[in-house]
Amino acid sequence: MTGRLDDRIALITGIGGGMGRTAALRFAAEGARIVGCDVNEQTLAETLTLVRAAGGEIAGFAPVDLSDADAAGRWVESAAAVFGGIDILYNNASHPVFGAIDELSVESWDHGIANELNLIFYTTRVAWAHLKKSGAGVVVNIGSIAGMRGVEFMPQNVHGAAKAGVINLTQQLAVEGAPHGIRAVSISPGFVVTPATEWLLDGGDEAFRSNLARIPLGRPGRPDDIVNAAVFLASDEASWITGHNLVVDGGGTVLG
């Protein structure tokens, strides 16, 4: 059976769990050869085992601190050497920081920008030459609805600013990449239940619960919801889509 990503070489960041692990499993199932990374050696090894058990082809590196420009660059070059190139760069990894504007420290701001925006620049700038060689390269960046609006249930100053930067960077990459056959797209999820966020379902405050209750489709997101969109955008089915930010949020932003 032909996969939608057959013979593509996909680099995916943050594959140790959540949306990254789901992406590794799904992209491999669609025929891509995966090279992933994570900060956690144990969870990365678990993902490698799961993908291989399902018949997928994958290699992984850990620990990799993508907020360090040199470390990010070394990972991209090492990853490109595994299968001989890069066709898809899936910038999934992030480490958000939250805090009210009058409580957020400069160090926390710098950490958030480094771990949600800078790391995408660091990986993409090094991968760019390989994507050019591909002739049909794709960059998939994970944004957020926080990068498109203010959020009332949690102070998201640095998170929102960083994700707005991701969305705009994606648009610029689309313009610069088009002459080389490179497409760049971003996906902006609403609230997605992952091991890192599931505590909010029981521990979130009233404002958070009210926000969830307003989702028109009646449920929070699942990792598959985001990865399904990523598979489509990375495939040839989306060959005339670039510079687009796809909101996947159950309709939540429709209500403002």
C-alpha positions in Angstrom: 0.0 0.0 0.0 1.4 3.4 -1.0 1.9 5.9 1.8 1.3 9.6 1.5 4.9 10.3 2.5 6.7 7.4 0.8 10.5 7.8 0.6 10.5 11.2 2.3 13.1 11.9 4.9 11.5 13.7 7.8 13.2 15.4 10.7 10.9 15.8 13.7 11.8 17.6 16.9 10.6 16.6 20.3 9.5 13.0 19.6 9.7 11.8 23.2 6.0 12.2 23.8 2.8 14.0 23.1 2.4 15.4 19.6 6.0 14.6 18.7 5.6 10.9 19.4 2.3 10.8 17.5 4.0 12.5 14.6 6.8 10.1 14.5 4.5 7.1 14.5 2.1 8.6 11.9 4.8 9.9 9.5 6.6 6.6 9.6 3.3 4.8 8.9 2.8 7.0 5.9 6.2 5.8 4.5 8.6 8.5 5.7 12.0 7.7 7.1 12.2 9.6 10.4 15.1 11.2 12.3 14.0 12.6 15.6 15.4 14.3 18.6 14.4 15.0 22.2 15.9 16.3 25.4 15.0 13.1 27.2 16.9 9.9 26.3 14.5 7.5 27.9 11.3 8.8 26.2 13.1 9.1 22.9 14.1 5.5 23.1 10.5 4.5 23.9 9.4 6.3 20.7 12.0 4.5 18.6 10.9 1.2 19.9 7.2 2.0 19.2 7.9 3.1 15.6 10.1 0.1 14.8 7.6 -2.3 16.3 5.0 -0.8 13.9 7.4 -1.4 11.0 8.6 2.1 10.6 12.1 3.3 9.9 13.5 5.8 12.4 16.7 7.1 14.0 17.0 9.4 17.0 19.3 11.6 19.0 19.1 12.6 22.6 19.7 14.7 24.6 19.5 17.6 22.2 19.0 21.1 23.4 17.6 22.9 20.4 17.7 26.3 22.2 21.5 26.1 21.8 22.3 27.2 18.2 25.4 25.0 17.9 23.6 21.9 19.3 20.7 22.4 17.0 22.9 22.8 14.0 24.9 19.7 14.9 21.7 17.7 15.2 20.4 18.8 11.8 23.7 17.9 10.1 23.9 14.6 11.8 20.2 13.9 11.1 20.7 14.7 7.4 23.5 12.3 7.2 21.5 9.3 8.5 19.4 8.8 5.3 21.2 11.3 3.0 19.1 14.4 3.0 16.0 16.3 4.3 12.7 16.5 2.6 10.5 17.5 5.6 11.5 19.5 8.7 8.7 19.3 11.4 9.5 21.8 14.1 7.3 20.4 16.9 9.5 20.8 20.0 8.9 23.7 22.4 9.0 24.5 26.1 6.5 27.2 27.0 6.8 29.6 29.9 3.7 31.4 31.4 3.4 34.4 33.6 1.7 37.8 34.0 3.6 40.7 32.6 4.4 42.2 36.0 5.6 38.9 37.3 7.5 37.4 34.4 11.2 37.7 34.8 13.6 38.6 32.1 15.2 35.2 32.4 11.8 33.5 31.9 11.1 35.7 28.9 14.5 34.8 27.3 13.9 31.1 28.1 10.5 31.2 26.4 11.7 32.9 23.3 14.7 30.6 23.0 12.6 27.5 23.5 9.6 28.4 21.3 11.0 30.7 18.5 14.8 30.7 18.4 15.0 26.9 18.2 12.9 27.0 15.0 15.3 29.5 13.4 18.3 27.5 14.5 17.1 24.2 13.0 15.6 25.7 9.8 18.7 27.8 8.9 20.9 24.7 8.9 18.3 22.5 7.2 17.7 25.1 4.4 20.5 23.9 2.2 19.3 20.3 2.4 15.7 21.4 1.7 16.9 23.2 -1.4 18.6 20.0 -2.6 15.4 18.1 -2.1 13.6 20.3 -4.7 10.3 19.8 -2.9 11.1 20.5 0.7 8.5 21.3 3.3 8.8 23.0 6.7 6.0 22.4 9.1 6.0 24.7 12.2 3.8 24.3 15.2 2.3 27.7 16.2 -0.6 28.3 18.5 -3.8 30.2 18.7 -2.0 32.1 21.5 0.0 33.7 18.7 -3.1 35.1 17.1 -5.1 36.5 20.1 -5.0 37.3 23.7 -5.8 34.5 26.1 -8.0 35.2 29.1 -7.5 32.0 31.1 -3.7 32.0 31.4 -1.1 34.8 31.1 0.7 33.9 27.9 2.8 36.9 27.2 6.0 35.2 26.1 4.2 32.1 24.7 1.9 34.2 22.6 4.7 36.5 21.4 6.9 33.5 20.5 4.2 31.7 18.6 3.2 34.9 16.7 6.9 35.0 15.7 6.7 31.4 14.5 3.6 32.2 12.4 5.3 35.2 10.8 8.6 33.4 10.3 6.7 30.7 8.4 5.2 33.3 6.1 8.7 34.7 5.3 10.1 31.2 4.8 7.3 30.6 2.3 8.4 33.6 0.3 12.1 32.8 0.4 11.6 29.1 -0.2 9.2 29.2 -3.2 12.0 29.7 -5.8 13.6 26.6 -4.5 10.5 24.4 -4.4 10.3 24.7 -0.6 6.9 25.1 1.1 6.5 26.4 4.6 3.3 26.1 6.7 2.3 26.4 10.3 -0.4 24.7 12.4 -1.9 26.6 15.3 -3.6 24.2 17.7 -6.1 25.1 20.4 -5.9 23.2 23.7 -4.5 19.7 23.0 -4.5 17.0 25.7 -1.0 15.6 26.1 1.0 14.2 29.1 2.2 17.8 29.7 -1.3 19.4 29.7 -3.8 16.8 30.9 -3.5 18.0 34.5 -5.5 21.1 33.4 -8.6 19.0 32.7 -9.0 18.6 36.5 -6.8 21.3 37.8 -7.6 24.2 35.6 -9.4 27.2 37.0 -12.9 28.3 36.1 -11.7 30.5 33.3 -10.0 27.6 31.7 -13.0 25.3 32.0 -15.3 27.9 30.6 -12.9 28.3 27.6 -13.1 24.5 27.0 -16.9 24.6 27.3 -17.1 27.1 24.5 -15.4 24.9 21.9 -18.1 24.4 19.2 -17.1 20.8 18.5 -17.4 20.0 22.1 -14.1 18.5 23.1 -10.4 19.5 23.5 -7.9 18.4 20.9 -5.9 15.2 20.7 -2.4 14.8 19.2 -3.9 13.0 16.2 -5.9 16.1 15.4 -2.8 18.1 14.9 -0.7 15.3 13.2 -3.5 14.6 10.7 -3.2 18.2 9.6 0.6 17.9 9.4 0.5 14.8 7.3 -1.7 16.5 4.8 0.4 19.7 4.7 3.6 17.8 4.3 2.2 15.6 1.5 1.9 16.3 -2.2 -1.8 16.8 -1.7 -0.9 20.2 -0.3 1.6 21.1 -3.1 -0.1 24.4 -3.8 -0.3 25.5 -0.1 2.5 27.6 1.4 2.7 30.4 3.8 -0.6 29.3 5.4 -1.3 29.1 9.2 -3.9 26.3 9.7 -5.9 26.7 12.9 -6.9 23.3 14.4 -8.9 24.2 17.5 -12.4 22.6 17.3 -13.7 26.0 16.2 -12.8 27.8 19.4 -11.4 30.9 17.7 -14.6 31.3 15.7 -16.2 32.6 18.9 -13.3 35.1 19.6 
